[in-house]
Amino acid sequence: MNKASRLFCPALITPKNAVVKQTEQLSRSQKLLTELGLVKSGSNGTYQIMPMAQRSVDKLVDLVQSNMQLAGGQKITLPILTPTNLWKKTGRLDGDISEFYMVRDRSGKQFLMSPTHEEAVTAMLATTSPISYRQLPLRLYQIGPKFRDELKTRFGLMRAKEFLMKDMYSFDVSEEKAGETYAIVSAAYDRLFKQLEVPFVKVNAATGMMGGSVSHEYHYISPVGEDTLLQCSSCGFAGNSEVLDVKPESPVSCPSCKGSDLKEVRGVEVAHTFVLGDKYSKPLGATFLNTSGKPQSLVMGCYGIGITRVIAAALEVLSSEQELYWPCLLAPYDVCLIGPKQGSKEQSAAELIENELLSKVGKLCGHQELLHDDRKELTIGKRLLEAKRLGHPLTIVVGAKAAQQDSPLLEVHLSKGEKLELDINEALKLVAEHSQHKKNLLNCSFLQDKEEYISQSAGQQH
Ligand SMILES: [Zn+2]
């Protein structure tokens, strides 16, 4: 079980009359995360993730991994340092490289601190080439830090110089097979974003510096988003303006329903998928032996999810100015339990209830998901205020009314401000319901054709 008294959560205390030098633009989620001690600012544009936020990151990593595994993914780890000569071969070093960190080793050899790994993973396969068509498809993914020397870091984890990404690279025998892989991984992305319960839009995207033919972006809609999207108010279809080929003066119609009511919204890009073809495999010589034993270029796709950005953007969309609100599966804890204050007259009677709840709630939601605010030197009010700002899905207060002999009552606070007065069994029922909702999300019970879907993805591996 987790005790608040032991939790390293370095809240930012700014003296009332202090002059705060604003070094970067803050979003409300970033402001709350920093003030509450979940994230600390490192050097400009880098962030230190504190234990409570790390729990959320770890939960998202687990969720992403389970979806990647279902889509036939195999996890690998590639070095952060990629020799720049690989990027020379694919021509990407000739593009705009102002956002890349370059380092030299003592012999003068130059490396990129990789912002993405197409070259590295393709070169790795090239050194094992030719592989047999029988080994394909291959879907390799990793989760690790990525680097980008942003001119303007903004909104904390949403646009930082170092961030956590999941990147998958797929290798197939043909365009057609690469299309099948694309459909399977895209379905895994759709499923993941539904599990997070944050409204998202999926847009057809321009392929940009990645090259390739087909591409989609996943966006959370928020005023702090950096991309301008056009969304159809009839069917919800969204596209970015470059793809929709918007010209001033000429009316645009929705490519999906032909409706004409398209409005501009701002999007935060949280994931991106590409069919790459042989853009990387050809120059780097990554081949396979086809059925007639002839070497042929591998057909690739790549698939990214900004792990830390998903969390920051989800919080930005869901939270208020005063309180965080987490996607159910990403909340650091499910339940926060606040006991009576030291020396209060209800202390001994209420502590009996508190102990009973510690064991029963822990059993229902898992002891790791329970945060016990055992800082009894603090008033209930002070601890409750903090719990509400942190946005725990359920906060249970064992206060004066819990000491009533005949009918002990608990105060239960739900995130988004709802407050209930319940007896012990009713409170436990809420905890059980919350745990069940999480299970349903993890099992994707929102998918009607789940059985069919999962057998389809699993079948693709063989
Ligand atoms: Zn439409």
Residues whose N, C-alpha, C, O or C-beta is under 5 A from the ligand:
A	BS01	ZN	C232 S234 C235 G236 F237 C254 S256 C257 K258 G259
